[in-house]
Every structure is written in C-alpha cells, then in structure tokens.
C-alpha cells in the first residue's frame, strides 16, 4: 500500500512522468468544462430548458473533484498541511458549493472558484523556469514603488483639481452634480477610458476636457517608463566571476567564460 501511495503521489503531484502529465491535462480540461457548465447554466434560456442535464453534469463533476481531493489527502505525506495550503483550500472550495446547494439555493454558482485551479497549468508547462525573470519584475516594481507612489499622488492631485474646476464650470448640470462626481469624470477622462456618461457642454468645459485627454497619454506612459528603466538596470547588472574575474550577468548560474558554478 505504501508503494501504491508513492506511485500515486508522483502521478498526482508531479509532472515528470507521462502519467502525471496526462492526469494534469485531464484535470485541466475537466475544470474548464465544469466552469463552462456553470456559465451556460446561468443563461436563463439554457438553464430552464436543460435544468435536469445541468444538474446531472454538475453532480458528476463534483464527484470527480471530490474523489480527486480525497485522493490528494490520502497520498499526501502531510494531509493536514495540504488541506491548509492554498491549493488544498481551493480544492475544497471547488466542491463545497454543490453540497451547499442542497441546503441553500443559489450557492452552486460559486463553483466558478474552480477557475483558480487552472493555475496548475504552470506545472504542466513547466513555467517555473521563468521564476528568475518573474523575480526581476518584482524587484523592479519594488525599486520603482517610491517613484510611482509620488507620481500617483500627483495624478490624484490633478484629477481632484480638474474635477473641482469642472464642477464650477458646468454649474452642477449634465451629471456634474458634486465634486466627487466630477472627480470621477476627471479620472475617466485622464485615463482615456471615456465612458461617455458625463459630457461637458460648455466651451470652457470642452477645452478643459481636451487638456485632460492630452495629459492622459503622458500620464499612462510615465509608470511604464519608470518600471522599464528599473528592469533594464537589473537585466544589465553584472558581477565579477570568482574564478576568471571576468564580468558576468548577476542572474547567471554559470560563468559564460570559464563555466564555473557561480551559486555554488
């Protein structure tokens, strides 16, 4: 039995074997199908016409996910730790709404939480190899946090000022009924979203809107430039090899000149 649990552990929790990849691919397609079923059931025409079919499908899928969750608990070396982990909680939440629907009507729509389980696709595609690049992005965001915070404070000041001006110019008409409402218009305009639910009608108001739109393009570009510069600094960062004393990239594991392990 111990050998069986070990074999199942490598299949369910690992992706190195062919069986493990097959299991994960099957699970991903099943998750996609289950989310699609919930979405289609929420359509009034389909939900009322095929209510019985949706009911049967959902219970079949729930049984599959329940068995998978129980299997993971059984083969896990530390079942309690797995149950308390992020994936364990997601696995449990993915089956809970169906059982709750037996007592509380409407809870089965919470099954869309299963979409978070699709994050397991990173294991199948072995995206862990890009973890170093992800760390570069995180470091760049941390380094530029102060600059971006100052920039956002300036943007908040600008939209507050422009919203107040528009409230005065438009005279509380055409949706500009208060300063917060006018600030909402300023945010929508500066970010170039332009919902169109609030439109100035005075000549001065249109002129201010034009300035806000032009400023919006510059405002969008600034944070991108800040983060890009920080990422470029980390991508171009170098250090000296301990063996040949030549310059190598900071993130390199081996020296490209002499081949020595830099992280040994």
N, C-alpha and C positions, 0 to 999 in steps of 0.2 A: 504493500500500500504506500510505503514511503517513496519507493521508486516511481510509482504512478503519479504521486503528487509532484515529484520533482519534474517529471516529463511534462505534466500539465502546466506547471509553473513556467517552464521555458517556452511553452506554446502560447499561453495566455498573456504573460507579462513581457515576453521577449519578441523580437522581430528578426533574430538572426537565422532561424530555421525557416524552411519553406512552409511548414505547418503554421508557424507563428504569423508569417505574413498573410497566409490565407485566412487565418482566424481574424486578424485585424481588418482585412479588406471586407470580409463578410460582415463584420460588426459595423463598419462604417456605412456600408450600403443599407444595412438594416436600420441604422439610426436615421439616415436620410429618408428612407421610406416611411418610418414612423412619424417623422416631423411633417412629411408631405401629407400623410393621412390626417393628422390633426388640423393642418391648414385647410385641406379640402372639406373636412367635416364642418369647419366654421362657416363655409359658404351656405347660406340659407337654402338655396335650391337643391344642392347636393346633400346637405345634412338631413333634410326632411325626406328626400326620396330614397336615400341609401343608408338610413339610420341603422338598420339591422346589420348590413355589411360592415359599416364602420365600427359598430360595437364588437363584432366578432374579430375583426382585424386588430383592433386596439388591445383586446384581451390576449390574443395570440402573441402580439409583440411584447406585451407586458410580461407574459410568462417567460418568453425568451430572455428578456433583460433581467428578470428575477433570478432565473437559473444561472445566468452569467454572473450576477452579483454574488449569489451564494457560492458559486464555484470559486470566485476570486477570494472570498473569505476562507474557504476550506483549504485552498492550496497556498495561501499567503503564510509566510513564516511568522508574521505578527498580525493576526486578523484584526485585533483592536486598533493597532496603529493604522492599518489600511482603512478601516471603517471611519477613522477620524481624519484621514488625509483628504486633500482636495478632491482627488478622483473618487475616493470612496463616498464622499458626501454627494458628489454629482451623480454617481451610480444609484445611490439610494433615492435621491430626489427625482430621478428619471422614472422610477416605478411607483413612487408614493402617490402621485395624483390619481392614478387609476383606481387604487384601493380607496382613496378618499372619496372618489365619485360615488362609491356605494352608499356613502352616508351624507355627503354634501354635494348638491347638484352644481355643476359648472366647473369643478376643480380639475376635470380631465384636460381642460385647455392649458393647464400649467405644464403639460407634457412637452411643450416647446423647449423646456430646460435641457432636453436631450441634445439640442444643437451644440451645447458646450462640450459634449463628449466627442464631437468631431475634432477637437484639438488633438486627439490621439493620432491624427494623420501625420503629425510631426514625427512620430515614432516610425511609421511605415516609410516615410520618405527620407528618414534619417537626416532631418534638418538640424540635428544637434551639432553638426559640423560647422554651422554658421553661428554658433554661440559666441565666438570671439568677435565677429562682426557686430552682433547684437550688443555686446559689451561696449564696443567703440561708440555705438549710437547712444547708449545710456550715459557713458562718460561725457560725451559731447553735450547732451542735454543738461547734465548736472553742471558742467562748466559754464554753460550759457544761461543758466537759470536766473542769475542776478541781472544780466543784461536784458533778458526777456521780461523779467518782472518790472524793471524800470520802464521798458517800452510799453508794456500793457497798462501800467499806471498812467503813462502819457496818453494812451489811446482812450482810457476811461475818462480822463480829464477833457479830451477833445470832444467825445460824444456827449458828455454832460453839458459842455458849453454850447455845442451846436443844437442840442435838444432844447435847451433853455431859450436860445435865440429864436428857434423856430416856433416855440410856444408863444413868444411875444409877437413875432411877425405874423403868424397865421391867425392870431387872435382867438384861439380856442375852437376854431372851426376845422372842418374836414378831417376830424379824427384827432387833432392836436388838442385834446381836452385837458391835459395836465402835463406837467414837466416830465414825470416818469414815462408817460405815453409818448411824448416827443423824443425822449432819450431812446426808447425802443425803435422809433423811426430812424434815429441817427445811427444806431447800431446796424440795422438792416441795410441802410444806405451805404455806410462806410465799408461794410464787408461785401458790398456789391451783390447782395442776395436779391434785394428788390422784390419783396412780396407784392407790392402794389396796393396793399390795404389802406395805406395812408399816403396821400399825394398832395404836395403843396400846390396852391392855385394862384398865389400872388407872384408878381415878378421877382420881388426880392427873395421870396421863399424858393423859387426855382433856381435863382442864382446861387443861393447857399447850397442847394442840393447838388448843383453841378460841381461846386468846390469839394463837397463831401465825396462825391463819386471819384473825382480825380485823386483825392487823398487816399481813397480806399486801395487803389492799385499799389501805391507806395507802401502803405501800411502792411499789406499782405506780403510784400517782398522782403521786408526787413527781418522778421523772425527766421525766414528761410535762409537768408544770408548769414545770420548770426550762427545758426546751427551748422551750416555748411562749412564755415570757416573753422569752427571747433573740430568738426570731423576731419577736415583736411589736415589740421595740426596733428591729430592722433594717427592718421594714416601715414603721415610723413615722418613720424617720430622714429628716431634711430638710437642705437646704443652701441657700445664697443664690445666686440667679441672677446671673451676671456681667453681664447686660445690664439687666434691670429691677430687680434687687436684691430680688426677692420670694422667698418661701420655696417650694421645690420638693422633690420626693422625691429621695433620694440616687441611686436606681437609674434615674431618668428620663434619657432621651436628649435630649429636647427640653423646653424650659420650657413649661408649660401656660398661661402668661400671655402671653409675647411670642413664643414659638415658636423661640427661638434654640437652636442645637445646643450642648448642654452638654458634649459629649465631643469637640468639635472641637479 
